[in-house]
Amino acid sequence: MRDAARTVRIAAAQTPEFREDVAAALVHLAQAAEAARDGGAALLCTPEGFLQGYLTDEAAARRAAVNLASPEFAGLLQQLPEGAPMMVVGLIEAEGGELYNTAAVIGGRAVVGRYRKRRLLKSELCFTPGEDCPVFEVEGLRFGINICFDSNFPEVAMAVALGGASLLVSPANNMLPRAAAEAWKDRHNAVRGERCRETGLWLISADVTGVRGDRVAWGPTAVLNPAGDVVAQLPLDAPGLLFFDLPVGEARGQPEAASAFS
């Protein structure tokens, strides 16, 4: 009888939207990291643009942007709890005069690497597109990153699969005008599911939730299997932390446990 697959617990934070309030975002991140650590997660994903907000006005984005190699950013990381899981943190990055929509990979209060969004919306003209699709590893789990709109394009997810990953981490920010949010409410997972079926990757997404003026965000924060099926998802209208036990190694199939905690 074949042994069950070894699993690695992953987590995704569905969060309020923080706009130009890094201090509040860091408090929330520290709390989520503590909960993820205490829940046994090895990896935690946050939404797109989590740290400073999804800012597409160039002046605002440039004002909020951080250089990942700077002492200032290193100081921010020291506010994270000890023993926190590896984290994929959405933020606005500045380097060499350019702005990037970036997911920073943080481990042990240090920058392990980064992924810069490759496929940009017309509203994101202030950002420079990324070029690379690095693959990272935690506890034997290899993962790559696509940020939000990237998941509409097969080649971006395929680059992650070709890098030897088994998991696609998808920070997203779907704070949309209400009519668009209604129209897309049940379509985000369908699009992501196409990428899973094409690549054989698992996928975990993290999104914002809440209301801002005439805009609303309904996630979803979810886990999809390689067949494109949703196997775990948080309710759409409240912050929470999603845990999932992902199989790694040769024996792949449905995980033994999936749970959501608010």
C-alpha positions as CSV (number, residue, x, y, z in Angstrom):
1,M,0.0,0.0,0.0
2,R,1.4,3.3,-1.0
3,D,2.1,5.9,1.7
4,A,0.1,9.1,1.7
5,A,1.8,12.1,0.3
6,R,3.7,14.3,2.7
7,T,2.0,17.7,3.1
8,V,3.1,21.2,3.6
9,R,0.7,23.6,5.2
10,I,0.2,26.9,3.3
11,A,-1.9,29.9,4.2
12,A,-3.4,33.0,2.5
13,A,-4.6,36.2,4.2
14,Q,-7.7,37.9,3.0
15,T,-7.3,41.4,4.3
16,P,-8.8,44.9,4.5
17,E,-7.4,47.3,2.0
18,F,-4.6,49.5,3.4
19,R,-3.8,52.6,1.3
20,E,-0.7,54.6,2.2
21,D,-0.8,53.3,5.8
22,V,2.2,51.1,6.1
23,A,2.1,51.1,9.9
24,A,-1.4,49.6,9.9
25,A,-0.6,47.1,7.2
26,L,2.5,46.0,9.2
27,V,0.4,45.5,12.3
28,H,-2.1,43.3,10.3
29,L,0.7,41.4,8.6
30,A,2.4,40.7,12.0
31,Q,-0.9,39.4,13.4
32,A,-1.5,37.2,10.3
33,A,2.1,35.9,10.4
34,E,1.7,35.0,14.1
35,A,-1.6,33.2,13.4
36,A,-0.1,31.4,10.4
37,R,3.0,30.4,12.4
38,D,0.8,29.1,15.3
39,G,-1.3,27.2,12.8
40,G,1.7,25.4,11.5
41,A,1.9,27.1,8.1
42,A,5.3,27.2,6.2
43,L,4.1,29.7,3.7
44,L,1.8,32.8,3.9
45,C,0.5,34.8,0.9
46,T,-0.9,38.3,1.1
47,P,-2.8,40.4,-1.5
48,E,-1.4,42.4,-4.4
49,G,-0.1,45.8,-3.2
50,F,-0.7,44.8,0.4
51,L,1.9,47.0,2.1
52,Q,1.1,50.4,0.6
53,G,-2.1,49.8,-1.3
54,Y,-2.8,49.2,-4.9
55,L,-1.7,52.7,-6.0
56,T,-1.7,53.4,-9.8
57,D,-1.3,57.1,-9.7
58,E,2.4,57.6,-10.3
59,A,2.9,60.4,-7.7
60,A,1.2,58.3,-5.0
61,A,3.0,55.1,-6.0
62,R,6.4,56.8,-6.1
63,R,5.8,58.5,-2.7
64,A,4.9,55.1,-1.2
65,A,7.5,52.9,-3.0
66,V,10.2,51.0,-1.1
67,N,13.6,49.8,-2.2
68,L,14.0,46.2,-1.0
69,A,17.7,46.6,-0.4
70,S,17.3,49.7,1.7
71,P,17.9,50.0,5.5
72,E,14.4,51.4,5.8
73,F,12.8,48.2,4.4
74,A,15.1,46.1,6.6
75,G,13.8,48.0,9.5
76,L,10.2,47.3,8.6
77,L,11.0,43.6,8.4
78,Q,12.3,43.6,12.0
79,Q,8.7,44.3,13.1
80,L,7.6,40.9,12.0
81,P,7.3,38.1,14.6
82,E,10.1,35.6,15.2
83,G,9.6,32.2,13.6
84,A,7.1,33.6,11.1
85,P,6.5,31.5,8.0
86,M,8.0,32.4,4.6
87,M,5.8,35.2,3.3
88,V,4.8,36.5,-0.2
89,V,4.1,40.2,0.4
90,G,2.6,42.4,-2.2
91,L,4.1,45.9,-2.4
92,I,5.2,48.8,-4.6
93,E,9.0,48.6,-5.3
94,A,11.4,51.3,-6.5
95,E,14.7,50.6,-8.0
96,G,16.9,52.6,-10.3
97,G,14.2,55.2,-10.9
98,E,11.6,52.5,-12.0
99,L,8.5,51.4,-10.1
100,Y,7.4,47.8,-10.0
101,N,4.3,46.0,-8.8
102,T,6.2,43.4,-6.8
103,A,5.7,40.4,-4.6
104,A,8.6,40.2,-2.2
105,V,9.4,36.8,-0.7
106,I,10.4,37.2,3.0
107,G,12.0,34.6,5.2
108,G,13.6,35.0,8.6
109,R,12.9,38.8,8.5
110,A,15.0,39.1,5.3
111,V,14.3,39.3,1.5
112,V,14.7,35.9,-0.1
113,G,13.7,37.1,-3.5
114,R,11.0,38.9,-5.5
115,Y,8.7,38.6,-8.5
116,R,7.7,41.6,-10.5
117,K,4.3,41.6,-12.2
118,R,4.8,40.9,-15.9
119,R,1.4,41.6,-17.4
120,L,0.2,45.1,-16.5
121,L,-3.2,46.7,-16.9
122,K,-3.6,49.9,-18.9
123,S,-4.2,51.6,-15.5
124,E,-0.7,50.5,-14.4
125,L,1.4,52.6,-16.7
126,C,3.4,53.9,-13.8
127,F,4.9,50.4,-13.4
128,T,7.7,48.7,-15.4
129,P,6.8,45.1,-16.2
130,G,9.0,42.4,-14.8
131,E,10.9,39.9,-16.9
132,D,11.7,36.9,-14.7
133,C,9.7,34.0,-13.1
134,P,11.9,32.8,-10.2
135,V,11.0,29.7,-8.3
136,F,11.3,29.5,-4.5
137,E,11.3,26.6,-2.1
138,V,10.1,26.1,1.5
139,E,10.1,22.7,3.2
140,G,10.5,20.9,-0.1
141,L,7.6,22.8,-1.7
142,R,8.6,24.7,-4.8
143,F,6.5,27.6,-5.8
144,G,6.4,30.5,-8.2
145,I,4.3,33.7,-8.3
146,N,1.8,35.3,-10.7
147,I,0.2,38.6,-9.6
148,C,-3.5,39.1,-10.3
149,F,-3.8,40.1,-14.1
150,D,-0.8,37.8,-14.8
151,S,-3.2,34.8,-14.4
152,N,-5.1,35.8,-17.5
153,F,-2.1,34.7,-19.6
154,P,-1.1,31.1,-20.0
155,E,2.6,31.7,-20.7
156,V,3.2,33.4,-17.3
157,A,1.9,30.4,-15.3
158,M,3.7,28.0,-17.7
159,A,7.0,29.8,-16.9
160,V,6.5,28.9,-13.3
161,A,5.7,25.3,-14.1
162,L,8.7,25.0,-16.4
163,G,10.8,26.2,-13.4
164,G,9.9,23.0,-11.6
165,A,7.3,24.4,-9.2
166,S,4.2,22.6,-8.0
167,L,2.4,25.6,-6.6
168,L,1.4,29.0,-8.1
169,V,1.0,31.8,-5.5
170,S,-1.4,34.5,-6.7
171,P,-1.5,37.8,-4.8
172,A,-4.5,39.7,-6.1
173,N,-6.4,42.9,-5.5
174,N,-9.9,43.0,-6.9
175,M,-11.2,46.2,-5.4
176,L,-13.5,47.0,-8.3
177,P,-16.4,49.3,-9.2
178,R,-19.5,47.4,-7.9
179,A,-20.9,46.5,-11.4
180,A,-17.5,45.0,-12.4
181,A,-17.2,43.2,-9.0
182,E,-20.6,41.7,-9.5
183,A,-19.7,40.5,-13.0
184,W,-16.4,39.0,-12.0
185,K,-17.4,37.6,-8.6
186,D,-17.7,34.0,-9.9
187,R,-15.2,34.3,-12.8
188,H,-11.8,34.8,-11.0
189,N,-11.6,31.2,-10.0
190,A,-12.6,30.0,-13.4
191,V,-9.7,31.9,-15.0
192,R,-7.3,30.7,-12.4
193,G,-8.6,27.1,-12.9
194,E,-7.6,27.3,-16.6
195,R,-4.0,28.0,-15.6
196,C,-4.1,25.0,-13.2
197,R,-5.4,22.6,-15.9
198,E,-2.8,23.9,-18.4
199,T,0.2,23.6,-16.1
200,G,-0.7,20.9,-13.5
201,L,0.0,23.4,-10.8
202,W,-1.9,23.9,-7.5
203,L,-2.8,27.6,-6.9
204,I,-3.4,29.7,-3.8
205,S,-4.7,33.2,-4.1
206,A,-5.0,36.0,-1.5
207,D,-7.2,39.0,-2.1
208,V,-8.6,42.1,-0.3
209,T,-12.1,42.5,1.0
210,G,-14.3,45.4,2.0
211,V,-15.8,48.6,0.5
212,R,-14.2,51.9,-0.6
213,G,-16.6,54.5,-2.0
214,D,-18.4,52.9,-5.0
215,R,-15.9,50.0,-5.1
216,V,-16.1,46.6,-3.4
217,A,-13.8,43.7,-3.1
218,W,-15.0,40.1,-2.8
219,G,-11.8,38.1,-3.3
220,P,-11.8,35.3,-3.7
221,T,-9.1,33.9,-1.5
222,A,-9.0,30.2,-2.4
223,V,-7.0,27.1,-3.2
224,L,-7.4,25.3,-6.5
225,N,-6.1,21.8,-7.4
226,P,-4.4,20.9,-10.7
227,A,-7.7,20.0,-12.2
228,G,-8.8,23.6,-11.6
229,D,-11.3,22.7,-8.9
230,V,-11.8,25.0,-5.8
231,V,-10.9,22.9,-2.8
232,A,-10.9,25.6,-0.1
233,Q,-12.1,29.2,0.0
234,L,-12.8,31.9,2.5
235,P,-16.2,33.7,2.6
236,L,-16.0,36.7,0.3
237,D,-17.0,39.5,2.6
238,A,-14.7,39.4,5.7
239,P,-11.0,39.2,6.5
240,G,-9.7,35.8,7.4
241,L,-6.8,33.3,7.1
242,L,-7.1,30.3,4.9
243,F,-5.0,27.2,5.8
244,F,-4.5,24.2,3.5
245,D,-2.4,21.1,3.6
246,L,-0.7,20.7,0.2
247,P,0.7,17.4,-0.9
248,V,4.4,17.5,-2.0
249,G,6.6,14.8,-3.6
250,E,5.5,12.1,-6.0
251,A,2.3,11.1,-4.4
252,R,-0.1,13.8,-5.4
253,G,-3.8,14.0,-5.0
254,Q,-6.4,15.5,-2.7
255,P,-5.0,16.8,0.6
256,E,-6.1,15.2,3.8
257,A,-7.1,18.4,5.5
258,A,-8.3,21.9,4.6
259,S,-9.6,24.5,7.0
260,A,-10.5,28.2,7.2
261,F,-10.1,30.4,10.2
262,S,-11.4,34.0,10.6
